[in-house]
Amino acid sequence: MRVKLQHLWASLRSTYWFIPSIMALAAGVGAVLLVRVDRYLSAEFADSIGWIYAGGPEGARAVLSVVAGSVMGTAGVTFSITIAALSLASTQLGPRLLYNFMRDRGNQFVLGTFIASFVYCLLILRTVRGAEDVGYFVPAISVTGGVALGLASLGVLIYFIHHVAVNIQAPNVVAAVGRDLSRVVEGQFATENAAPGKGTPELPDGFDENAAEVPSSEDGYVQALDEDALVKIAARAQVLLVIEQRPGHFVADGSPLVRAWPPESLDDALVREIRGHFVFGAQRTPEQDVEFAVDQLVEVAVRALSPGINDPFTAIGCLDWLGAALCRAGRGRSPNPVRTDEAGRVRVIHRCPITFGGLVDSAFNQIRQYGSRSPAVVLRMLETIESVLRCTRGDPDEVSALLRHAAMIHRAGLEATPEPRDRADIDARHQDVLRAAERLFAQPAS
């Protein structure tokens, strides 16, 4: 349930209706409360305060109508600019970055401010009563609040123009994705989630042939998975669960999500319960899928290296942020693929866990394939690997993964570079990587 609530909150954060709806509701409540305040206070009290509205009903209607009409017109323009920015980001930087733009709190609060101002003015407008109406009433404090919201909307519009102009710049987009990636990596590769030194235990004989399957009941990407709940289920049912899918994998209807042992322990009720702790969706999300955030940066880099754009500087920026995330992963520990119950019995095993080597593959494979013809990108990839080597704990598997990619990058760069001086630079950077690995192995492993 906790994971589902977290996923629901993350989904709500990435919409353009949730925060504006909350702000509109708050504006409606504020309008009702201020009208009540106006009814309890005398007109003389309002007139004694210099900044409170002191005009008649016609002026109040005019002020509120102007504010309501102007903020709704501005909201339409703001929405158009937002859609244009999203289209530009999708075309130039990749459609997967739309998720990050949708999560932008600044844009959501701007739209919410305009809609809230309109709702507030509309609700106050209906309470104004003139001499021709029954019960003469001019809510002076409430009208003043409408004027204040109009001024606030003007300030928010200025902020929005600046915010959009800054956020659609490629370096800032890359930096935002890089910070999200680092946050996810820190959570996934935290020391308390470390894999034990004993390795993954052996599965029972005949497990692959005879284990009972929990099939998926729908198509889509696995967006979230509640491992703690699965451990409790396995301990209660006295079974071993092997998870076949992880967040980020696409699952077809009927594909196995989990295999259970012994097979006779799995009944329909347990199948439904296990399925309930998998969250599916039409797209990948970065909350538990660390490789998705890596793929976002890789996509930006690959698009920047395409012949139609030819922007190695953006690709280099992506490599810098990928290197920072890999450094955090190297300082941490790979997530534990084995989960035990309170008695220490193995209850859940991940068949395909997230590993440091998998992150390195995701980070460098496609950039190497598309960027080998750019000596600047090849050099920065080797420099990034060297910097990551300086951050790692000296784990042989992690160092081996980095050296393997350094060798492939070195070889691809030399084959695609005809200029002798560029080839010499590539050789020199590769030697720096090898020396960094030698220094690492010369130190005692942490």
Secondary structure, DSSP 4 states (H G I P E B T S, - for coil): -HHHHHHHHHHHHT-SSHHHHHHHHHHHHHHHHHHHHHHHS-HHHHHHSTTS----HHHHHHHHHHHHHHHHHHHHHHHHHHHHHHHHHHHHT-GGGHHHHHT-HHHHHHHHHHHHHHHHHHHHHTT-B-TTSSS-B--HHHHHHHHHHHHHHHHHHHHHHHHHHHHTSHHHHHHHHHHHHHHHHHHHT-GGGBPPTT-SPPPPTTHHHHPEEEE-SS-EEEEEE-HHHHHHHHHHHT-EEEE---TT-EE-TT-EEEEEESGGG--HHHHHHHHTTEEEESS--TTT-HHHHHHHHHHHHHHHTSTTT--HHHHHHHHHHHHHHHHHHHHS-PBPSEEE-TTS-EEEEESS---HHHHHHHHHHHHHHHHTT-HHHHHHHHHHHHHHHHHS---HHHHHHHHHHHHHHHHHHHHH---HHHHHHHHHHHHHHHHHHHHHHHSPP-
